[in-house]
Amino acid sequence: MGHRALVAYERTDGQYTLHYSHWGAANLKLKHRISAESPSGGDDTDSKWAKQLLAELADGLEADAVDGYLGGEDRPSTVVEPKPRATGLTLDEIVADHLDYLHHEAFFVVSTMFEVTAYRTLWFGLQYDSETVEQGETVGNGALATVRWYDGEPVGDGHLQGSSRLSKTSSAT
């Protein structure tokens, strides 16, 4: 199943490059794993190629031009996929057109200074919880909830997720 997340890296022009992480939403671990030294969320394994690729993407490199970085056999695996899903997007475009609130558990925004903001996704769809709702759009149909942190740990994250599920169950009956 995975703990899918989308990661938006800010570019120098104020737009964003969008990446996918299959396990990045687990315990919101990317909040602390993404850094200038480890831009793809790896365990000190991000090498020069990852830093160089992210720098070029920040300067406007297009998604289809990154394949040259991905061919090396010595390239370590990373938590965030190095090849972007899309480039040159605004945050509004990502939230409305790319973020799947049913399938992505988290969304991370990374500033050019590698300040990482973590959001939980809350899907509004009721099709699995109601007999009267047949189909609900999952992309762009939900809310982002900021996560509070204390001593490096998310506070109330489980409660937030449970409250969201409970409110859908209550409103579906």
Protein Blocks (a to p, Z undefined) as FASTA:
>chain_A
ZZadddddddfkopacddddfklmggolmmmmgcfklmnopahkacfklmmmmmmmmnop
afklmmmmmmpmklccdfbdfbdfbghiafklmmmmmmcfklmmbdcdddfkopacdddd
ddfbfklmcckbmbdcfehpacddddddeehiaehklmmmmmmmmmmmmmmZZ
